């Protein structure tokens, strides 16, 4: 998104926001599996909130670009940025879970 924004390629940004939205929504549907396990429920809840913000922000950016609403684009980036910042703080916990899951999978396969 930054490259399209820096180049003031608003049509490209519209395409990118559509692609980002598709990606985020494809990941978001997997979050309930994280929330379903008591040991990871809190992390799943935080992920759901972060993804919710990122998706809301991207939707706002996309709609505002189509409508020619500069303030909406700015506000959408603020919402997306808040969700992205929240997600970044969760990445270490996700990495730890991934490492643990791989180790458990190896034990099961043996």
N, C-alpha and C positions, 0 to 999 in steps of 0.2 A: 504494500500500500504506500509505503514511504516513497518509493521510486516514482510511482505514478503521480503522487502529490507534489514531489519536488519538481517534476517535469511539467507540472500544471496540466497533466493529461487527464482531464476529468472524465472522458469517455473510458479511458483505460482504468481509472479508479472505480468507475461504475462496474466494470467487468471484474476487477479484482475483489471488490466488496461482495459481489455475488459468489465468487469462488470461495472466499474466506467464510462466508455464511454457510455454504454447503459443507465445508470442512468442519466448522465448529458444531453444526447440528449433527453431523455424523458421529462425532465424538460424544456429544452431549447425551445421546441415547444410551450410551454405555455406562454413564455415571450411576444409574440406579443399582447396578451390580456391585459397585463399590459401597454404596449406601446400605445395601442389604446385609452385609456382614458386620456384626457388632464391633469388631476390632478396627474396621475402617469406615464406619458410619460417619464419624465427625469429619474425616477427610473428605468423604463423598459429599457431605453437606456443604463444605467449603468450596469444593469443586463445582457443585451445582450453582452456587451463588456467583462464582467467578465466571463460569461459562454463561450464565444468564445475563450478566452485565456485558460481556464481550458481544454476545449475540444481539442484545438490545442496541448496543452502540453501532454495530455494523449495519443492522437494519435501519437505524436512524440515518446513518451516513448515506446508505444506498438510496433511501427514499428522498432525502434532502438533495442529493445530486440530481435526481430525476426532476424534482420540483424547482431546482435552481435556488434553493434555500441555504445560503452561506452560513447563517447562524445555526441551522440544523446540522450542517456538516460539522461545525466546530463542537457543538454539544455532543454529537455522536462520537466524535473522537475522544472527548473527555470521558464519556461513559465507557467506551471500549478500553481506554487507557486505565481506568480504575479497575476493570475486570482483569485486564492483562497484568497489572501490578499485583493484584490478589493472587492470580495464578502463579506468577513467578515465585511467590513466597511458599507455594505448595509443592513446587518441583522437587526439592530435596526429599520430602516425605514420599512422593511418588517414586522417585529413584530407589529409595530404600525398599518400598513395597515390591517393585519390579525385581530387585535383586533377591529378595526373599522368595518371591513366586518362582523364579528360575531355579533356585536351590531346592524348593519343595518339589517342583516338577521333576528334577533330576532324581530325587529320592524315590518318587513314585515310579518312574520309568525303570529304575534298577530293580 
